Amino acid sequence: MNNFNNWSPLYSKIRITGFVLSTILFAIIISYPIDGLVFEANLVLGLSVWMAIWWATEAIPFYATASIPLFVFPLFGVADIDKVISTYGDKLVFLLMGGFLLAKTIEKVNLHKRFAFNTLKIVGTKPKNIILGFIIVTGCMSAWITNTATTLLILSIAVISQVDVAQKKRFATCLILSVAYAASLGGLSTMIGTAPNAVFASLGDLLAGVEIIFFDWMLVGVPISVVSLLVLWVYMTTSARLDNKKPILKDKNIITEELRNLGHE
């Protein structure tokens, strides 16, 4: 609490600075257009700078910043409000929203913990096996929720503190990097694994008239993701030179205890 109080005045100054600076920059950009840019493009550039600063400094709540185009575009005559509102109801928005709701649900019911510890119970507690278990869990979860959310959820249950001191540094480095890379690779397998996938599918339909359905994406994405995750496991465990002859956890019962705390018998 004391640390928060110490940062609070600085945080307030950052928000105020962001609020004022973004407005000034927006006014400058639309008042002095870049050569070769039509007014509409210049307005979008100024609006992008404005919103980026407000998001970065949290000058106002995130959702309020996201609503700025609702009044800016009609105000400058770029698009009528009906057209602007319709873009907020695009199917891509609802697809991504579903992914965010799924991530929140997984966190709420501790599904990530249940999945992770049950997987570790199956693969065992030797160093390479633990890395494999976390790669599997991360890859599977990131197929359905965002990579960042998956990484945060999985690292929150990482068993680094329970590792034998002799291998702790190498194992910790290997585990953290493996989780981060696995989240990116697992996100390739579905359209909602990461936002760029959904955007790419949407643009393909809009610009090229090619509709990419969810199952078609998985037919290509899943094999690529699976092979990449296996290559990741081999590379990371080989590079870290982990000793796989015996279990690495100090407390052999930690997995059973964690599952019991989650309601598993």
Summary of the structure (lengths in Angstrom):
residues: 265
radius of gyration: 23.4
end to end distance: 37.9
largest distance: 69.6
contacts: 778
relative contact order: 0.09
helix: 75%
strand: 1%
